[in-house]
Amino acid sequence: MWVQRTPEEEAQWRTTAEKEARSQGLLIGVLGWVGAVLLVSTGWFVSFRTGGAAPIIHDGTFWTRLPIFAVLGSPIIFIARRVETRKSLRKDLARTICPKCDTPAENNACAACPCGATFVPASTVRWVE
């Protein structure tokens, strides 16, 4: 059964959602940075716009290029972390549920459900047995 959260529980839910969004954003940022640095350091250029990869010529060995591209690629972590954190938090806040029939949805708070009830933000209700 779905019951209303207290204001303290809603604040705790928001804090938890922000923490999870930050950790997810950081994970995506680090994975993107590692992938980009390794690809460029090994001599490959990947274009996400065209969806292709092409070898490029660099001077030196992989081990001399790795620290250089690691430093040059470090903004990837910050940009991806920020974008993914906002996206994850926006998705969590958009989540809604119908307390009567347990139907999940997004971006339709206060809309009518086919069962006759009204969708509510998931942050305002919790499940109890």
N, CA, C and O of each residue as an XYZ file, in Angstrom:
516
protein
N       0.851     -1.169      0.000
C       0.000      0.000      0.000
C       0.903      1.241      0.000
O       1.914      1.295      0.700
N       0.516      2.215     -0.790
C       1.267      3.459     -0.882
C       0.739      4.458      0.143
O      -0.470      4.662      0.253
N       1.643      5.073      0.887
C       1.279      6.095      1.873
C       2.104      7.350      1.619
O       3.196      7.281      1.054
N       1.583      8.480      2.034
C       2.285      9.756      1.884
C       3.540      9.784      2.749
O       3.547      9.282      3.873
N       4.580     10.368      2.220
C       5.802     10.576      3.000
C       5.654     11.832      3.856
O       4.936     12.768      3.505
N       6.345     11.821      4.973
C       6.406     13.028      5.795
C       7.401     13.993      5.150
O       8.201     13.570      4.316
N       7.371     15.265      5.509
C       8.358     16.204      4.942
C       9.806     15.774      5.208
O      10.682     15.991      4.370
N      10.056     15.169      6.367
C      11.416     14.692      6.673
C      11.807     13.545      5.738
O      12.944     13.473      5.273
N      10.851     12.649      5.468
C      11.131     11.539      4.558
C      11.349     12.034      3.138
O      12.188     11.497      2.414
N      10.606     13.046      2.736
C      10.808     13.624      1.401
C      12.187     14.263      1.291
O      12.849     14.131      0.262
N      12.625     14.952      2.338
C      13.966     15.549      2.339
C      15.035     14.458      2.289
O      16.040     14.596      1.593
N      14.810     13.386      3.025
C      15.760     12.273      3.002
C      15.780     11.617      1.618
O      16.847     11.250      1.124
N      14.616     11.467      0.993
C      14.548     10.899     -0.355
C      15.325     11.770     -1.336
O      16.067     11.263     -2.177
N      15.150     13.072     -1.221
C      15.842     14.014     -2.110
C      17.361     13.923     -1.915
O      18.118     13.924     -2.886
N      17.794     13.846     -0.661
C      19.224     13.727     -0.367
C      19.791     12.438     -0.956
O      20.870     12.440     -1.548
N      19.065     11.353     -0.792
C      19.508     10.068     -1.332
C      19.544     10.099     -2.859
O      20.487      9.589     -3.465
N      18.530     10.689     -3.485
C      18.493     10.777     -4.944
C      19.659     11.616     -5.468
O      20.267     11.267     -6.481
N      19.973     12.715     -4.787
C      21.104     13.555     -5.210
C      22.421     12.810     -5.066
O      23.292     12.912     -5.929
N      22.570     12.060     -3.976
C      23.798     11.295     -3.747
C      23.967     10.218     -4.819
O      25.062     10.040     -5.353
N      22.892      9.502     -5.134
C      22.969      8.476     -6.169
C      23.246      9.089     -7.538
O      23.991      8.517     -8.333
N      22.655     10.246     -7.817
C      22.892     10.917     -9.098
C      24.350     11.354     -9.218
O      24.956     11.224    -10.281
N      24.909     11.872     -8.128
C      26.325     12.280     -8.154
C      27.244     11.084     -8.383
O      28.188     11.167     -9.169
N      26.973      9.975     -7.702
C      27.843      8.805     -7.872
C      27.703      8.221     -9.273
O      28.691      7.777     -9.858
N      26.496      8.218     -9.813
C      26.306      7.733    -11.171
C      26.997      8.658    -12.173
O      27.630      8.187    -13.119
N      26.880      9.950    -11.974
C      27.550     10.904    -12.856
C      29.056     10.759    -12.815
O      29.721     10.833    -13.849
N      29.600     10.552    -11.618
C      31.045     10.368    -11.496
C      31.493      9.085    -12.178
O      32.531      9.063    -12.839
N      30.723      8.018    -12.023
C      31.066      6.747    -12.674
C      31.082      6.900    -14.192
O      32.015      6.440    -14.851
N      30.069      7.535    -14.743
C      30.019      7.751    -16.191
C      31.176      8.637    -16.638
O      31.794      8.371    -17.669
N      31.475      9.679    -15.883
C      32.579     10.569    -16.229
C      33.924      9.855    -16.235
O      34.723     10.031    -17.154
N      34.169      9.051    -15.209
C      35.447      8.320    -15.130
C      35.547      7.280    -16.241
O      36.600      7.140    -16.864
N      34.460      6.549    -16.494
C      34.494      5.544    -17.563
C      34.698      6.198    -18.924
O      35.433      5.673    -19.760
N      34.055      7.340    -19.151
C      34.261      8.052    -20.408
C      35.678      8.556    -20.558
O      36.260      8.498    -21.641
N      36.232      9.054    -19.462
C      37.612      9.542    -19.488
C      38.588      8.402    -19.763
O      39.480      8.536    -20.601
N      38.423      7.290    -19.064
C      39.317      6.138    -19.263
C      39.226      5.647    -20.702
O      40.245      5.394    -21.346
N      38.001      5.514    -21.202
C      37.834      5.051    -22.577
C      38.457      5.986    -23.584
O      39.156      5.546    -24.497
N      38.211      7.278    -23.426
C      38.747      8.257    -24.376
C      40.268      8.305    -24.319
O      40.931      8.340    -25.355
N      40.818      8.308    -23.115
C      42.279      8.376    -22.977
C      42.936      7.135    -23.560
O      43.941      7.240    -24.263
N      42.389      5.977    -23.280
C      42.981      4.752    -23.818
C      42.889      4.699    -25.339
O      43.855      4.317    -26.000
N      41.734      5.080    -25.907
C      41.605      5.050    -27.364
C      42.566      6.013    -28.035
O      43.231      5.647    -29.004
N      42.649      7.224    -27.540
C      43.527      8.211    -28.167
C      45.001      7.856    -27.939
O      45.832      8.054    -28.824
N      45.320      7.333    -26.755
C      46.710      6.969    -26.469
C      47.181      5.789    -27.305
O      48.365      5.689    -27.626
N      46.267      4.898    -27.657
C      46.659      3.755    -28.496
C      46.747      4.130    -29.962
O      47.219      3.338    -30.778
N      46.296      5.330    -30.307
C      46.432      5.783    -31.681
C      45.141      5.740    -32.466
O      45.180      5.719    -33.696
N      44.011      5.727    -31.810
C      42.726      5.707    -32.491
C      41.963      6.995    -32.210
O      41.992      7.524    -31.098
N      41.285      7.485    -33.231
C      40.399      8.632    -33.077
C      38.975      8.141    -33.328
O      38.691      7.545    -34.367
N      38.099      8.391    -32.385
C      36.710      7.949    -32.511
C      35.832      9.173    -32.672
O      35.896     10.107    -31.873
N      35.019      9.160    -33.703
C      34.061     10.235    -33.938
C      32.674      9.709    -33.606
O      32.153      8.837    -34.302
N      32.077     10.237    -32.545
C      30.748      9.798    -32.161
C      29.687     10.399    -33.080
O      28.574      9.882    -33.178
N      30.036     11.481    -33.744
C      29.094     12.112    -34.668
C      28.882     11.230    -35.897
O      27.751     11.049    -36.349
N      29.967     10.684    -36.432
C      29.851      9.827    -37.613
C      29.787      8.351    -37.248
O      29.421      7.522    -38.082
N      30.136      8.016    -36.016
C      30.086      6.619    -35.586
C      31.238      5.789    -36.105
O      31.100      4.575    -36.254
N      32.365      6.409    -36.382
C      33.497      5.670    -36.923
C      34.757      5.862    -36.107
O      34.869      6.794    -35.311
N      35.698      4.970    -36.318
C      37.006      5.063    -35.671
C      38.073      4.985    -36.751
O      37.946      4.224    -37.709
N      39.115      5.771    -36.590
C      40.192      5.800    -37.575
C      41.526      5.875    -36.853
O      41.651      6.584    -35.855
N      42.527      5.150    -37.345
C      43.846      5.247    -36.718
C      44.486      6.598    -37.043
O      44.358      7.113    -38.153
N      45.166      7.149    -36.063
C      45.898      8.392    -36.267
C      47.342      8.161    -35.825
O      47.618      7.289    -35.001
N      48.236      8.933    -36.372
C      49.654      8.769    -36.092
C      50.070      9.754    -35.005
O      49.792     10.950    -35.098
N      50.729      9.248    -33.989
C      51.288     10.077    -32.928
C      52.754      9.712    -32.775
O      53.155      8.580    -33.046
N      53.541     10.671    -32.344
C      54.940     10.397    -32.049
C      55.036      9.747    -30.678
O      54.209     10.008    -29.804
N      56.017      8.923    -30.494
C      56.249      8.309    -29.197
C      55.489      7.008    -29.025
O      54.765      6.560    -29.914
N      55.677      6.417    -27.857
C      55.034      5.147    -27.543
C      53.739      5.392    -26.769
O      53.416      6.517    -26.388
N      53.029      4.318    -26.557
C      51.783      4.387    -25.784
C      52.042      4.966    -24.397
O      51.266      5.794    -23.921
N      53.109      4.548    -23.752
C      53.384      4.968    -22.371
C      53.811      6.430    -22.274
O      53.668      7.036    -21.212
N      54.327      7.005    -23.344
C      54.642      8.434    -23.305
C      53.411      9.274    -23.636
O      53.267     10.394    -23.145
N      52.527      8.730    -24.469
C      51.307      9.459    -24.823
C      50.253      9.388    -23.722
O      49.470     10.324    -23.562
N      50.221      8.299    -22.963
C      49.177      8.087    -21.960
C      49.075      9.225    -20.941
O      47.978      9.748    -20.748
N      50.169      9.635    -20.277
C      50.012     10.726    -19.301
C      49.635     12.061    -19.939
O      48.933     12.867    -19.328
N      50.094     12.291    -21.149
C      49.765     13.545    -21.831
C      48.270     13.619    -22.123
O      47.619     14.621    -21.826
N      47.732     12.549    -22.707
C      46.307     12.536    -23.029
C      45.442     12.398    -21.776
O      44.284     12.814    -21.779
N      45.988     11.821    -20.712
C      45.238     11.733    -19.454
C      45.000     13.125    -18.892
O      43.908     13.427    -18.411
N      46.012     13.966    -18.953
C      45.867     15.335    -18.454
C      44.983     16.153    -19.401
O      44.098     16.884    -18.953
N      45.223     16.030    -20.697
C      44.427     16.794    -21.659
C      42.963     16.357    -21.671
O      42.076     17.160    -21.962
N      42.713     15.093    -21.356
C      41.342     14.581    -21.364
C      40.606     14.714    -20.051
O      39.446     14.311    -19.959
N      41.242     15.266    -19.029
C      40.615     15.354    -17.708
C      39.320     16.180    -17.674
O      38.467     15.893    -16.834
N      39.127     17.175    -18.528
C      37.829     17.870    -18.498
C      36.646     16.963    -18.825
O      35.510     17.290    -18.484
N      36.894     15.834    -19.479
C      35.811     14.900    -19.787
C      35.117     14.455    -18.514
O      33.892     14.332    -18.486
N      35.887     14.211    -17.457
C      35.302     13.755    -16.198
C      34.314     14.788    -15.673
O      33.193     14.439    -15.304
N      34.707     16.025    -15.638
C      33.877     17.072    -15.053
C      32.638     17.355    -15.891
O      31.546     17.534    -15.351
N      32.807     17.395    -17.202
C      31.674     17.671    -18.078
C      30.672     16.524    -18.037
O      29.473     16.749    -17.868
N      31.160     15.296    -18.191
C      30.258     14.141    -18.184
C      29.604     13.962    -16.824
O      28.428     13.605    -16.750
N      30.341     14.202    -15.750
C      29.768     14.070    -14.408
C      28.621     15.050    -14.220
O      27.565     14.698    -13.693
N      28.840     16.260    -14.649
C      27.814     17.285    -14.481
C      26.566     16.977    -15.305
O      25.445     17.098    -14.811
N      26.763     16.581    -16.558
C      25.637     16.277    -17.439
C      24.862     15.066    -16.929
O      23.635     15.106    -16.844
N      25.568     13.996    -16.593
C      24.905     12.770    -16.153
C      24.237     12.934    -14.788
O      23.184     12.344    -14.547
N      24.823     13.715    -13.905
C      24.207     13.957    -12.599
C      22.884     14.687    -12.769
O      21.880     14.308    -12.166
N      22.879     15.714    -13.575
C      21.638     16.454    -13.809
C      20.582     15.583    -14.477
O      19.405     15.631    -14.121
N      21.021     14.781    -15.458
C      20.076     13.917    -16.169
C      19.455     12.880    -15.233
O      18.248     12.638    -15.282
N      20.269     12.276    -14.394
C      19.774     11.261    -13.458
C      18.826     11.872    -12.430
O      17.785     11.290    -12.125
N      19.174     13.026    -11.903
C      18.305     13.680    -10.924
C      16.989     14.124    -11.559
O      15.927     13.993    -10.949
N      17.056     14.642    -12.767
C      15.841     15.051    -13.469
C      14.925     13.843    -13.709
O      13.704     13.950    -13.594
N      15.523     12.702    -14.042
C      14.744     11.484    -14.262
C      14.099     11.006    -12.958
O      12.941     10.587    -12.960
N      14.833     11.065    -11.854
C      14.274     10.665    -10.563
C      13.114     11.571    -10.151
O      12.106     11.096     -9.629
N      13.257     12.856    -10.383
C      12.208     13.798     -9.995
C      10.988     13.711    -10.902
O       9.890     14.083    -10.486
N      11.151     13.231    -12.127
C      10.041     13.126    -13.068
C       9.227     11.850    -12.862
O       8.124     11.727    -13.396
N       9.753     10.916    -12.105
C       9.082      9.632    -11.902
C       7.786      9.815    -11.114
O       7.767     10.475    -10.075
N       6.702      9.223    -11.622
C       5.411      9.277    -10.951
C       4.854      7.867    -10.802
O       5.333      6.925    -11.434
N       3.837      7.737     -9.959
C       3.212      6.441     -9.734
C       1.741      6.644     -9.392
O       1.362      7.645     -8.785
N       0.929      5.689     -9.788
C      -0.477      5.696     -9.405
C      -0.592      4.876     -8.126
O      -0.324      3.674     -8.154
N      -0.976      5.477     -7.018
C      -1.031      4.742     -5.757
C      -2.109      3.663     -5.716
O      -2.046      2.759     -4.882
N      -3.079      3.747     -6.591
C      -4.170      2.780     -6.577
C      -3.804      1.489     -7.312
O      -4.048      0.396     -6.801
N      -3.215      1.609     -8.514
C      -2.935      0.412     -9.322
C      -1.441      0.149     -9.522
O      -1.083     -0.771    -10.258
N      -0.563      0.926     -8.892
C       0.900      0.759     -8.953
C       1.481      0.948    -10.354
O       2.519      0.365    -10.665
N       0.848      1.734    -11.191
C       1.351      1.978    -12.539
C       2.411      3.078    -12.494
O       2.124      4.192    -12.055
N       3.643      2.778    -12.946
C       4.669      3.829    -12.976
C       4.591      4.631    -14.275
O       4.119      4.132    -15.297
N       5.050      5.856    -14.223
C       5.091      6.716    -15.401
C       6.108      7.822    -15.148
O       6.794      7.831    -14.126
N       6.194      8.746    -16.088
C       7.093      9.888    -15.956
C       6.409     11.154    -16.450
O       5.627     11.121    -17.400
N       6.710     12.253    -15.803
C       6.260     13.583    -16.204
C       4.746     13.729    -16.341
O       4.276     14.450    -17.221
N       3.988     13.066    -15.497
C       2.542     13.231    -15.588
C       1.904     13.348    -14.208
O       0.831     12.794    -13.969
N       2.554     14.061    -13.309
C       1.993     14.268    -11.975
C       0.646     14.979    -12.091
O       0.489     15.905    -12.887
N      -0.304     14.546    -11.304
C      -1.668     15.079    -11.252
C      -2.504     14.694    -12.468
O      -3.627     15.179    -12.611
N      -1.993     13.843    -13.340
C      -2.781     13.377    -14.478
C      -3.633     12.197    -14.033
O      -3.311     11.513    -13.061
N      -4.718     11.969    -14.752
C      -5.620     10.876    -14.408
C      -5.070      9.556    -14.934
O      -4.584      9.473    -16.062
N      -5.155      8.541    -14.106
C      -4.745      7.184    -14.476
C      -5.961      6.463    -15.063
O      -7.090      6.802    -14.708
N      -5.773      5.495    -15.935
C      -6.921      4.747    -16.470
C      -7.759      4.060    -15.390
O      -8.935      3.772    -15.614
N      -7.168      3.794    -14.225
C      -7.924      3.151    -13.147
C      -8.825      4.131    -12.405
O      -9.647      3.715    -11.588
N      -8.683      5.415    -12.676
C      -9.520      6.413    -12.040
C      -8.812      7.242    -10.977
O      -9.336      8.267    -10.541
N      -7.639      6.815    -10.561
C      -6.868      7.559     -9.560
C      -6.017      8.622    -10.254
O      -6.111      8.811    -11.466
N      -5.200      9.302     -9.484
C      -4.335     10.363     -9.998
C      -2.879      9.992     -9.766
O      -2.522      9.495     -8.697
N      -2.029     10.235    -10.777
C      -0.596     10.006    -10.626
C      -0.020     11.020     -9.650
O      -0.403     12.190     -9.649
N       0.914     10.551     -8.813
C       1.593     11.429     -7.858
C       3.100     11.252     -8.032
O       3.545     10.186     -8.456
N       3.891     12.274     -7.715
C       5.348     12.116     -7.788
C       5.810     10.987     -6.862
O       5.330     10.866     -5.735
N       6.731     10.175     -7.336
C       7.227      9.052     -6.543
C       7.950      9.517     -5.296
O       8.083      8.756     -4.337
N       8.415     10.744     -5.296
C       9.122     11.259     -4.118
C       8.183     11.549     -2.964
O       8.639     11.727     -1.835
N       6.888     11.601     -3.218
C       5.932     11.958     -2.160
C       5.243     10.761     -1.545
O       4.499     10.920     -0.577
N       5.466      9.551     -2.077
C       4.836      8.352     -1.518
C       5.883      7.279     -1.266
O       6.966      7.287     -1.851
N       5.529      6.357     -0.382
C       6.408      5.209     -0.123
C       5.534      3.979      0.052
O       4.357      4.074      0.397
N       6.137      2.822     -0.195
C       5.419      1.562     -0.106
C       5.575      0.972      1.290
O       6.680      0.913      1.827
N       4.458      0.535      1.874
C       4.481     -0.172      3.149
C       3.673     -1.451      2.999
O       2.671     -1.488      2.286
N       4.115     -2.482      3.670
C       3.404     -3.778      3.618
C       2.231     -3.781      4.551
O       1.518     -4.780      4.642
